Every structure is written in structure tokens, then in C-alpha cells.
Amino acid sequence: MPAGRPAKVAVEPPPDGDRTFAHRRGGYVSAVLLIGLIGGIAMASIEAGRRTQSSYPTFLARTNPSDLSVSVFAPNSAVAVATLTSRLGDCRMS
């Protein structure tokens, strides 16, 4: 390159905004739909949890729930629990 002459630099014109948007429109629509779907699922699960939380006391009032639940994990535990429950008057084994 001779001294005093500027170097040639290839300059590209800026991309056309309409063509870029049109080219990426499918990706934008997919991202918006995916975010909307995830948000909808999250809101539906929160609402389902609220319904369950508010209806559980009503469910317990309408049924005859047990007062105590015992889980024994030992060898021959069924025999020991059956012997224990037979001695108690209002206790039954289910």
C-alpha cells in the first residue's frame, strides 16, 4: 500500500428493518406464544392450589376423618399393632 493513500474498507449498507423483522417474525411469534403458554400454566396451577386450599376444610367437615394415624416399620409390626389395637376400645385397624 503506497504511503498517503487510505486503505479501502468494504462498507455494507445497514440492514433493512422491514426485511429483518419479516425474516424474524416467526421466531418472535413462537417466543410470545411459548411465554404465554408457560404463564397460563403457572396461573392455572396457582388457582388450582387456591381452590384445593379453600375446599379442604369443607371436605374434612363433611367426612369422618381419623384423629390419629400410626405407621410402624418393624419386623412383625402388623401383629404388634393388631395386639395393641385389640386392647383399646374405640380403636380399629384399617
C-alpha positions as CSV (number, residue, x, y, z in Angstrom):
1,M,0.0,0.0,0.0
2,P,1.5,3.3,-1.0
3,A,2.0,6.0,1.6
4,G,-0.6,8.7,1.7
5,R,-3.5,6.6,0.2
6,P,-6.2,5.5,2.6
7,A,-6.9,1.8,2.8
8,K,-10.1,0.6,1.1
9,V,-12.7,-0.7,3.6
10,A,-15.8,-2.5,2.5
11,V,-18.8,-0.8,4.0
12,E,-22.1,-2.7,3.9
13,P,-25.4,-0.7,4.0
14,P,-27.4,-1.1,7.2
15,P,-29.9,-4.0,7.1
16,D,-33.4,-3.1,6.0
17,G,-35.6,-3.0,9.2
18,D,-38.7,-4.4,7.5
19,R,-36.9,-7.3,5.9
20,T,-35.2,-8.1,9.2
21,F,-38.5,-8.1,11.1
22,A,-40.2,-10.1,8.4
23,H,-37.4,-12.6,8.5
24,R,-37.6,-13.0,12.3
25,R,-41.3,-12.7,12.7
26,G,-41.8,-16.5,13.1
27,G,-39.3,-16.6,15.9
28,Y,-40.9,-13.6,17.7
29,V,-44.4,-15.2,17.4
30,S,-43.0,-18.5,18.7
31,A,-41.4,-16.8,21.7
32,V,-44.5,-14.9,22.6
33,L,-46.7,-18.0,22.4
34,L,-44.3,-20.0,24.5
35,I,-44.1,-17.3,27.2
36,G,-47.9,-17.0,27.1
37,L,-48.4,-20.8,27.4
38,I,-46.0,-21.0,30.4
39,G,-47.6,-18.1,32.1
40,G,-51.1,-19.6,31.6
41,I,-50.0,-22.9,33.1
42,A,-48.5,-21.1,36.1
43,M,-51.6,-19.1,36.7
44,A,-53.9,-22.2,36.3
45,S,-51.8,-24.2,38.8
46,I,-51.9,-21.3,41.4
47,E,-55.7,-21.1,41.0
48,A,-56.0,-24.9,41.4
49,G,-53.9,-24.7,44.6
50,R,-56.2,-22.0,46.0
51,R,-59.3,-24.0,45.3
52,T,-57.8,-27.0,47.0
53,Q,-56.7,-25.0,50.0
54,S,-60.2,-23.4,50.4
55,S,-62.1,-26.6,49.9
56,Y,-60.1,-28.9,52.2
57,P,-61.7,-27.7,55.5
58,T,-65.2,-28.3,53.9
59,F,-64.1,-31.8,52.9
60,L,-62.9,-32.6,56.4
61,A,-66.2,-31.3,57.9
62,R,-68.3,-33.5,55.6
63,T,-66.3,-36.7,56.2
64,N,-65.4,-38.6,59.3
65,P,-61.6,-38.2,59.3
66,S,-59.4,-40.2,61.6
67,D,-57.8,-38.5,64.5
68,L,-54.6,-40.4,64.5
69,S,-52.5,-42.3,62.0
70,V,-49.7,-44.6,63.1
71,S,-47.1,-46.1,60.8
72,V,-44.8,-48.8,62.3
73,F,-41.8,-50.1,60.3
74,A,-40.5,-53.1,62.1
75,P,-40.5,-56.9,61.7
76,N,-43.8,-58.4,62.7
77,S,-45.3,-54.9,63.2
78,A,-48.7,-56.0,61.9
79,V,-49.0,-58.5,64.8
80,A,-47.9,-56.0,67.4
81,V,-50.2,-53.3,66.1
82,A,-53.1,-55.7,66.0
83,T,-52.5,-56.8,69.6
84,L,-52.3,-53.2,70.7
85,T,-55.4,-52.1,68.9
86,S,-57.4,-55.1,70.3
87,R,-56.8,-53.8,73.8
88,L,-58.1,-50.3,73.0
89,G,-61.9,-49.9,72.9
90,D,-62.5,-47.2,70.3
91,C,-59.5,-48.1,68.0
92,R,-59.8,-50.1,64.8
93,M,-57.2,-51.2,62.4
94,S,-57.7,-50.3,58.7
